[in-house]
Every structure is written in structure tokens, then in C-alpha cells.
Amino acid sequence: MSHPDTPDVTTSPLSGAEAAKAVVRRNTEQVQGQGDFALFDKLFADDFVDHTPQPGTTPDKAGVRILYGRMRDAFADFRPEIHWHTAEGDIVTTYKTYHGTHRGEFLGIAGTGKAIQFETVDAMRVRNGKITDHWGVANLYSVLQQLGRLPS
């Protein structure tokens, strides 16, 4: 048994990479998955840059906020499933699947009531506890297939 004045190494602060992964996980689970936009404002740097913005958005913090809002509007039950994420330096890369029921307009398609899922890979830079940059790809082709707009 350790002495009460001896620090316990198992409760030491997270390493830089682990802290960055925790920021990205909170964004994925709490902002994207639960719609916690107050947390969004805390996690994203004011000078955030989206290097792969979606059509109809801007490559900044306001643009990604619009994208997240559109996702929540189109899929009220939107749920991310993180398969893995890793960090190298200040970049966290995440592979995940998004799930939801298509209830509102998405990709120009009115709500269908169909359950969909699609995979994404995102890389996010985290500096000083804030997301500063994003690069990502999403399998939106499969969404169009699931919604009956493209052949399967």
C-alpha cells in the first residue's frame, strides 16, 4: 500500500497524444452524437480551418457548426461509432461509422425514414486542448445508394 503523500502514477495527467484523443472523442460522442453545441464552442479554436469542407459550408468554425447542425437536423438519432483512433504528434485520426434515420433533408434528398450508415475517416489537429484543423473523407456514395438515388 502506498503512502498518502506519495503520488500515484496511475492517476497522472494524460499525455499530449491521449489528451488530444480525448478532445476528439468528446467532439465525436458529445457534439456530433448528442448535439452538445455549447461544448462545440469550447472544443473548436476560433481560427479553426476545415481543409475538406462539405458543399454549402465554409472552411471555418462557423462552417463546421453548420455541417453538424445539418447532420443533427437530417438524422435526429445520429450516432457515431468509433472503431479506432490514433494520434501522431498533434494529429488525431479516427475511423468511425455514423448511423441514423433519415428524417430531414440531406444531400438534397428529403427525409425518407430509412436507416442509414456510412463510414468516415477524419484527421484533426489539436493544440492547447482545441481542434484547430480538420481533413476528412466520408463514404457519401453509400448514403446515396442507401437512399435509393444510386444503384447498389
N, C-alpha and C positions, 0 to 999 in steps of 0.2 A: 504494500500500500504506500502511495506517495504521500509526502508531507504536504499540508495545505498551502504552504508558501512556495512550493516547487511548481513551476508551470507545467502543465500537461501538454505535451507536444501534439496530441491528437486533436486539441481544440485551437491550434494555431490558425491565424488568418489564411484565407485561400491564397494560393499562388496567383500570379498575374494571369496565367492561362485559365486556371479554374475560375477566377473571378470574372473573366471575360465570358467564359462559357455560361456562367450563372446569369449574366446580364442578357445574353441572347436567349437563354431558356425562358427567362421571365417575359421577354418580349413575345416569344412564340406561344407560351402557355397562357399568360395572363392578358396580354394586349390582344394578340390575334385570336386566341381561343376563347377569352372571356369578355373581350370588349372593354378592357380597363384603359380608357384613353387618358385618364389622369396619370397613370403610370407611363403611358407612351410619352407624354411631355417630359417626364423625368429621365427616361432612358435614352432619348434621342438628343444628340447635340444640336444646338441651334444652327450650326453650319453643316449639318448632315448633307451628304451627296449620295444620290442613288445613281450609280453608273449604268444601270439597266432599268430605267423607269418604264412602267407599263403605259400603253397608249392612253391618252386622255389625262395623264398626270404630269407633274413637273418633277425634275430630278433633285428635289429638296425635301425638307422635313414636311412641309405642307402637302407635297405630292404623295408621299408615302402614307400620310394620315388619311388623305382622300382614298387611296387604294384600300387601306384597311377598313375604312368605313363602308366602301362599296362591297367588300367581301362579307362583312357582317350583315349588310342590307340584303344581299343576294342569298346568303346562307345563314339564317339566324342561329342555326345549330352548328355553325362552323367549328370544327375540332381538328387541331393539328396533332399528329402522332410523330414524335421524333424517333427515328430509327437509330441514328448516331450523330454525334457531333464531335469535332476535334478542334484543337487550337494549335496554331503555329505562330509564335510571336503574338501580335495583337489582332490576328485574323482568326475568326471562328467560322468553321464550315459545318453546315448542318444539312443532313439528308432527312427529309420528312415526307409524310403523306398527309394531305388535307382531306377532310371528309365533311360532307354537308348535304342538306336537302335544298335543292334549287327552288327557292320561293320567290325571289325577286330578280330583276334584270341583271344579266351577267353576259359579257361579250356580245351585247346587242340582242340577247335572247331573253324574252320574257320568262318569268318563273314557270317551271314545268312540273314541280312536285317530285322530280326524280332525285334519287340519292346518287351523289357523285363522289369520286375521289380522284386526286391527282397528286403526282409526286413533284417535289421541288428540291433544288439544291441551292442554298444560299451561302454566301460568304459575307461576313460582317466584320468590319474593323471596330474594335472597342478601345477607346482611350479615356483614361481617367473616369472609368465607370459609365461612359456614354457611347452609344453607337454613332460612329462618325461617317461610315461609308458602307455601301451595300453593292454587291454584284450577285445576280441570281438568274436561274433558269427554272421555268415551270412547264410541265407537260400539259399545256393548254389544248394541244391537238386531241388528247384523250378526253378532255372535258367536252369538246365539240362532238366527238364520237358518242359519248355517253348521253348527250342531249339530243342526239339524232340528227345533227347538222352535217356530219361526215360519215362515210361508210366505215363500218368497223372492220 
